[in-house]
């Protein structure tokens, strides 16, 4: 990563933290923590619950690799990818780079692994739009007052659609990685083994081959979509534990729209402030008390940090040298 990108990545943090603090103070963070404390240790069950959506996501990636890598290996890589992508100050690509690095440990073909990750990202874009449409439909027909937030999210989706379509067209018709190979090498550091093995022309070819396999893409889409919807179980369970239950439709809407907004506003590091504000707004539209919604938002943030710790332990145990490499890349 260039020095300029590193500076931008780090400068996002003060603004995001300020937004989160302002939101927490406005919504009553003391009451939110009091509700969490009153509910007690039962909330710890939310941590292992997150393993299931990650497993489905790993399965979607495994299909794009033609099952060349075992599901257990891809699951732990998915844990690391999510932790890096969500918790570290990298401009939206840190998790993907981590996935490529770790994936080549099990499949020593940089081009194939990279192509699978890039195509998975494109599939994720489609999944996010499908999830957002599902969430907006649930918000429209099941929420008591969600018109304003629904209109804002819909407008954002429409505005971003041309960029997403262009990404698919360029990946399928053009040769972006062959042309940007030099830039990619700078991001990865020319001395890095991964950069040394990168072949932009071959990578473009492998991406096009995958994009032409429509049935395979459809299956990967289905597994990813199911994983995100299953993530609504965390919403439903947590709010029920907190004593403010929400309907299944409400839980799915909260999960899908929060994911859509967080991914759309990728400039916000770790989604700080953005994720919490979206959860509160959508939950309130379904009649959930705002302090309870903030409590859940804080619980989700705690769960992310818990899984981040799990990821670092897995990475440290499996590949201590790579852990040092990630630390140097962030410096």
C-alpha positions as CSV (number, residue, x, y, z in Angstrom):
1,X,0.0,0.0,0.0
2,X,1.3,3.4,-0.9
3,X,2.1,6.0,1.8
4,X,-0.8,8.2,0.7
5,X,-3.3,5.4,1.0
6,X,-1.9,4.5,4.5
7,X,-2.4,8.1,5.6
8,X,-6.0,8.2,4.3
9,X,-6.7,4.9,6.0
10,X,-5.5,6.1,9.4
11,X,-7.2,9.5,9.1
12,X,-10.6,7.9,8.8
13,X,-10.4,6.6,12.3
14,X,-10.7,9.9,14.3
15,X,-13.9,10.9,12.3
16,X,-15.4,7.5,12.7
17,X,-14.7,7.3,16.5
18,X,-16.1,10.8,16.9
19,X,-19.3,9.7,15.1
20,X,-19.6,6.6,17.3
21,X,-19.1,8.6,20.5
22,X,-21.6,11.2,19.5
23,X,-24.2,8.5,18.7
24,X,-23.5,6.6,21.9
25,X,-23.9,9.7,24.1
26,X,-27.0,10.8,22.2
27,X,-28.7,7.5,22.5
28,X,-27.8,6.9,26.2
29,X,-24.8,4.5,26.4
30,X,-25.1,4.2,30.2
31,X,-28.6,2.7,29.9
32,X,-27.4,0.5,27.0
33,X,-24.6,-1.0,29.1
34,X,-26.9,-1.4,32.1
35,X,-29.3,-3.5,30.0
36,X,-26.3,-5.7,28.8
37,X,-25.2,-6.1,32.4
38,X,-28.7,-7.0,33.6
39,X,-29.0,-9.6,30.8
40,X,-25.8,-11.3,31.9
41,X,-23.5,-14.0,30.7
42,X,-26.2,-15.7,28.5
43,X,-25.2,-13.1,25.9
44,X,-21.9,-15.0,25.4
45,X,-23.8,-17.5,23.3
46,X,-23.8,-14.8,20.5
47,X,-20.1,-15.4,20.0
48,X,-20.2,-19.1,18.8
49,X,-23.5,-18.4,16.9
50,X,-21.5,-16.3,14.4
51,X,-19.5,-19.4,13.3
52,X,-22.5,-20.7,11.2
53,X,-22.7,-17.7,8.8
54,X,-18.9,-17.9,8.3
55,X,-19.2,-21.6,7.4
56,X,-21.7,-20.9,4.7
57,X,-19.5,-18.0,3.4
58,X,-16.5,-20.4,3.3
59,X,-18.6,-22.9,1.4
60,X,-19.4,-20.3,-1.3
61,X,-15.7,-19.6,-1.7
62,X,-14.9,-23.3,-1.8
63,X,-17.2,-23.7,-4.8
64,X,-15.3,-21.0,-6.7
65,X,-12.1,-22.9,-6.0
66,X,-13.7,-26.1,-7.4
67,X,-13.4,-27.7,-4.0
68,X,-9.6,-27.8,-4.2
69,X,-9.3,-26.7,-0.6
70,X,-11.0,-28.3,2.4
71,X,-14.0,-26.5,4.0
72,X,-12.3,-26.4,7.5
73,X,-9.3,-24.6,6.1
74,X,-11.4,-22.1,4.2
75,X,-13.5,-21.5,7.3
76,X,-10.5,-20.4,9.4
77,X,-9.3,-18.3,6.6
78,X,-12.8,-16.7,6.4
79,X,-12.4,-15.9,10.1
80,X,-9.1,-14.2,9.5
81,X,-10.4,-12.4,6.4
82,X,-13.4,-11.0,8.3
83,X,-11.3,-9.9,11.2
84,X,-8.8,-8.1,8.9
85,X,-11.5,-6.6,6.7
86,X,-13.6,-5.4,9.6
87,X,-11.1,-4.4,12.3
88,X,-7.9,-3.2,10.5
89,X,-7.5,0.2,8.8
90,X,-7.2,-1.0,5.2
91,X,-9.2,0.6,2.5
92,X,-11.7,-2.3,1.9
93,X,-9.2,-4.8,0.6
94,X,-7.3,-6.0,3.6
95,X,-9.4,-9.0,4.2
96,X,-9.2,-10.1,0.5
97,X,-5.4,-9.7,0.5
98,X,-5.2,-11.8,3.7
99,X,-7.4,-14.4,2.0
100,X,-5.2,-14.7,-1.0
101,X,-2.0,-15.0,1.1
102,X,-3.5,-17.7,3.3
103,X,-5.3,-19.4,0.5
104,X,-2.0,-20.0,-1.4
105,X,-0.8,-22.0,1.6
106,X,-3.3,-24.7,0.7
107,X,-3.4,-24.1,-3.1
108,X,-0.1,-22.8,-4.4
109,X,-1.5,-21.1,-7.4
110,X,-1.7,-17.4,-6.9
111,X,-3.7,-16.7,-10.0
112,X,-6.5,-19.2,-9.2
113,X,-6.8,-18.2,-5.6
114,X,-6.7,-14.5,-6.5
115,X,-9.3,-15.0,-9.2
116,X,-11.6,-16.9,-6.8
117,X,-11.4,-14.1,-4.2
118,X,-12.0,-11.4,-6.8
119,X,-15.0,-13.2,-8.3
120,X,-16.3,-13.9,-4.8
121,X,-16.2,-10.1,-4.2
122,X,-18.2,-9.6,-7.4
123,X,-20.7,-12.2,-6.3
124,X,-20.9,-10.5,-2.9
125,X,-21.9,-7.2,-4.6
126,X,-24.9,-9.0,-6.2
127,X,-25.7,-10.6,-2.9
128,X,-25.6,-7.3,-1.2
129,X,-28.1,-5.8,-3.7
130,X,-30.4,-8.8,-3.3
131,X,-30.2,-8.5,0.5
132,X,-30.9,-4.8,0.4
133,X,-34.0,-5.3,-1.8
134,X,-35.2,-8.0,0.6
135,X,-34.6,-5.8,3.5
136,X,-36.3,-2.8,1.9
137,X,-39.3,-5.0,1.1
138,X,-39.6,-6.1,4.7
139,X,-39.1,-2.6,5.9
140,X,-41.9,-1.4,3.6
141,X,-44.5,-4.0,4.5
142,X,-43.6,-5.0,8.1
143,X,-42.2,-1.9,9.8
144,X,-44.4,0.7,11.4
145,X,-42.3,3.7,10.3
146,X,-39.4,3.0,8.0
147,X,-40.1,5.3,5.0
148,X,-37.4,7.8,5.6
149,X,-34.5,5.4,6.3
150,X,-35.8,3.1,3.5
151,X,-35.8,6.0,1.0
152,X,-32.2,7.0,2.0
153,X,-30.9,3.4,1.6
154,X,-32.7,2.9,-1.8
155,X,-31.3,6.2,-3.1
156,X,-27.8,5.1,-2.1
157,X,-28.2,1.8,-3.8
158,X,-29.4,3.4,-7.0
159,X,-26.6,5.9,-7.0
160,X,-24.0,3.1,-6.6
161,X,-25.4,0.7,-9.2
162,X,-23.5,2.2,-12.2
163,X,-20.2,1.7,-10.4
164,X,-21.0,-2.0,-9.6
165,X,-22.1,-2.7,-13.2
166,X,-18.9,-1.1,-14.5
167,X,-16.9,-3.4,-12.2
168,X,-18.5,-6.5,-13.7
169,X,-18.1,-5.2,-17.3
170,X,-14.4,-4.4,-16.8
171,X,-13.7,-7.7,-15.1
172,X,-15.4,-9.7,-17.8
173,X,-14.5,-7.7,-20.9
174,X,-11.3,-5.9,-20.1
175,X,-7.9,-6.8,-18.7
176,X,-7.7,-4.6,-15.5
177,X,-5.1,-6.6,-13.7
178,X,-2.8,-6.9,-16.6
179,X,-2.9,-3.1,-17.0
180,X,-2.6,-2.5,-13.2
181,X,0.0,-5.1,-12.5
182,X,2.6,-2.5,-11.6
183,X,0.3,-0.8,-9.2
184,X,-0.7,-4.1,-7.5
185,X,3.0,-4.9,-7.0
186,X,3.5,-1.5,-5.3
187,X,0.5,-2.2,-3.0
188,X,1.9,-5.7,-2.1
189,X,5.5,-4.6,-1.9
190,X,7.8,-5.8,-4.8
191,X,9.9,-7.8,-2.4
192,X,6.9,-9.9,-1.2
193,X,6.7,-13.4,-2.5
194,X,3.0,-13.0,-3.5
195,X,3.8,-9.9,-5.7
196,X,6.7,-11.8,-7.3
197,X,4.3,-14.6,-8.4
198,X,1.5,-12.3,-9.6
199,X,0.7,-12.5,-13.3
200,X,-1.9,-9.9,-14.3
201,X,-2.6,-11.4,-17.7
202,X,-3.2,-14.9,-16.4
203,X,-5.3,-13.5,-13.5
204,X,-7.6,-11.7,-16.0
205,X,-8.0,-14.9,-17.9
206,X,-8.8,-16.9,-14.8
207,X,-11.4,-14.3,-13.7
208,X,-13.1,-14.4,-17.1
209,X,-13.2,-18.2,-17.0
210,X,-14.9,-18.1,-13.6
211,X,-17.4,-15.4,-14.7
212,X,-18.5,-17.5,-17.6
213,X,-19.5,-20.4,-15.3
214,X,-23.0,-19.0,-14.5
215,X,-24.3,-22.1,-12.7
216,X,-21.3,-22.1,-10.4
217,X,-21.8,-18.4,-9.7
218,X,-25.4,-19.1,-8.9
219,X,-24.5,-21.7,-6.4
220,X,-21.9,-19.5,-4.8
221,X,-24.5,-16.7,-4.7
222,X,-27.0,-19.0,-2.9
223,X,-24.6,-20.0,-0.2
224,X,-23.5,-16.4,0.4
225,X,-27.1,-15.2,0.5
226,X,-28.0,-18.0,3.0
227,X,-25.1,-17.1,5.2
228,X,-26.1,-13.4,5.4
229,X,-29.8,-14.3,6.1
230,X,-28.6,-16.8,8.8
231,X,-26.8,-13.8,10.4
232,X,-30.3,-12.5,11.3
233,X,-30.4,-15.3,13.9
234,X,-27.9,-13.2,15.9
235,X,-30.2,-10.2,15.7
236,X,-33.3,-12.2,16.7
237,X,-31.6,-14.0,19.5
238,X,-29.8,-11.0,21.0
239,X,-32.8,-8.8,21.1
240,X,-34.9,-11.6,22.6
241,X,-32.2,-12.1,25.3
242,X,-32.3,-8.3,26.0
243,X,-36.0,-8.5,26.6
244,X,-37.0,-6.6,23.4
245,X,-38.0,-9.3,20.9
246,X,-38.4,-8.5,17.2
247,X,-40.2,-10.4,14.5
248,X,-38.2,-12.7,12.1
249,X,-39.0,-10.2,9.4
250,X,-37.6,-7.4,11.5
251,X,-34.5,-9.4,12.3
252,X,-33.8,-10.1,8.7
253,X,-34.4,-6.5,7.7
254,X,-32.0,-5.2,10.4
255,X,-29.3,-7.7,9.4
256,X,-29.6,-7.3,5.6
257,X,-29.8,-3.5,5.6
258,X,-27.1,-3.1,8.1
259,X,-24.8,-5.2,6.0
260,X,-25.7,-3.3,2.8
261,X,-25.1,0.1,4.4
262,X,-21.8,-1.0,6.0
263,X,-20.5,-2.3,2.8
264,X,-21.6,0.7,0.8
265,X,-20.0,3.1,3.3
266,X,-16.7,1.2,3.2
267,X,-14.7,4.4,3.8
268,X,-15.8,4.3,7.5
269,X,-13.2,2.1,9.2
270,X,-14.7,-1.0,10.6
271,X,-18.1,0.6,10.0
272,X,-17.7,2.6,13.2
273,X,-20.7,4.7,13.8
274,X,-22.3,3.8,10.5
275,X,-23.2,0.2,11.6
276,X,-24.5,1.4,15.0
277,X,-26.6,4.2,13.5
278,X,-28.2,1.8,10.9
279,X,-29.0,-0.8,13.5
280,X,-30.7,1.7,15.7
281,X,-32.7,3.3,12.9
282,X,-33.9,0.0,11.4
283,X,-34.7,-1.5,14.8
284,X,-36.6,1.5,15.8
285,X,-38.7,1.2,12.7
286,X,-39.8,-2.2,13.9
287,X,-40.7,-0.9,17.3
288,X,-37.5,-1.9,19.2
289,X,-36.5,0.5,22.0
290,X,-33.6,2.6,20.9
291,X,-31.5,1.9,24.1
292,X,-32.1,-1.9,23.4
293,X,-31.0,-1.4,19.8
294,X,-27.9,0.4,21.0
295,X,-27.2,-2.4,23.4
296,X,-27.4,-4.9,20.5
297,X,-25.2,-2.7,18.4
298,X,-22.6,-2.7,21.2
299,X,-22.9,-6.4,21.6
300,X,-22.3,-6.9,17.9
301,X,-19.2,-4.7,18.1
302,X,-17.9,-6.8,21.1
303,X,-18.6,-10.0,19.2
304,X,-16.5,-8.6,16.2
305,X,-13.6,-7.9,18.6
306,X,-14.0,-11.4,20.1
307,X,-13.8,-13.0,16.7
308,X,-10.9,-10.7,15.8
309,X,-9.1,-12.2,18.8
310,X,-9.9,-15.7,17.7
311,X,-8.6,-14.9,14.2
312,X,-5.3,-13.6,15.5
313,X,-4.9,-16.7,17.7
314,X,-5.6,-19.0,14.7
315,X,-3.2,-17.0,12.5
316,X,-0.5,-17.0,15.2
317,X,-0.7,-20.7,15.8
318,X,-0.9,-21.7,12.1
319,X,1.4,-19.2,10.6
320,X,3.5,-17.1,13.0
321,X,5.7,-15.7,10.2
322,X,2.6,-14.5,8.3
323,X,1.4,-12.8,11.4
324,X,4.6,-10.7,11.5
325,X,4.1,-9.9,7.8
326,X,0.5,-8.6,8.5
327,X,1.9,-6.4,11.3
328,X,4.6,-5.0,9.0
329,X,2.1,-4.3,6.3
330,X,0.0,-2.2,8.7
331,X,3.0,-0.2,9.9
